[in-house]
Amino acid sequence: MFDELSLNLLDIGMNSLAAGASVLRIVVIESHRRDWLILQVRDNGCGMDDATLQRILAENSSTKANRKKSIGLGLALLRQTSEMCGGTFHVRSTPGKGTTVTASMRLTHIDRPPLGDLTATIETLAASPTVDVQLHYRNDNQTFHFHSQEAKHHEPSRTPKTKRKSAEASRAA
Amino acid sequence: MNLAELQKLKEKAQKQVALREGNKKYRVVVSMGTSGIAAGARDVMKTMLDEIEKRGLADVEVRVTGEIGLEDVEPVIRVERADGEQTTYARLDAEKARKIVAEHLAHDTPVENLAVGKEKKP
């Protein structure tokens, strides 16, 4: 187990890089009022089909022989922490579209690891020039947004197509 | 959660994007798989980035990769020189990382006692 949740975020984020993501968005919501900590890693990488996803979630492990394809251990670590801290864990993935990993936990749960050095995690992931690393942080009082690349040729996969087209049109014009 | 630090990173990242163009003399690849992270690879990475910036080494780029097959001696980095020489360093920590920046990256002198492998690729 990692002693900082930001290390879990780095670990999950590395999966996104391996999946060829051009946009990697990390969302951290820390609400003392509601006693929730929500962590989300969303990418527009190659994604997984249902069978692959079910397999890695069920097996919770990666063997050396198929390490390149199986990414179970890192997910299992985060799932274990979430569930131990009164929260939930979900992975949604669509082949060709991307993957979203969402974990929640009780902020005041005694076993909850600290968030730790989120800056170092973002800095490490943002060292890859091909990916726009984004951080969206929110707590009860303030929000913070970080984008590693100002020039955004790749919109997040959730952007409606019409919007993307008009953006392209305005660039072309 | 330290927002001031993140704000600084934001400003730094904008500068770094501008520095990314062109071929560098050195490329440092940090093994950042699950086992590397657990062994402290992020600290090694951060120390190297800070030290490279502090020394103003413009001819060095730092990248991350997944597991590279040396899980039992993590944290592991590979220093690749533009002419094909590759040096692999293992069992690193922040202090050793600083030494590698100071000697290998800044003065072209590989740190022999920390290296676990060296090869030359054409």
Interface residues (C-beta under 8 A of the other chain):
Chain A: F2 L7 L10 D11 M14 L17 A18 V28 E30 R67 K68 L73 G74 L77 L115 D117 L118 T119 A120 T121 I122 E123 T124 L125 A126 A127 S128 P129 L135 Y137 N139 Q142 F144 F146 S148 Q149 E150 A151
Chain B: M1 N2 L3 E5 L6 Q7 K8 L9 K10 A13 Q14 V17 R20 V30 M32 G33 T34 I37 A38 R42 D43 M45 K46 L49 V62 R63 V64 G66 E67
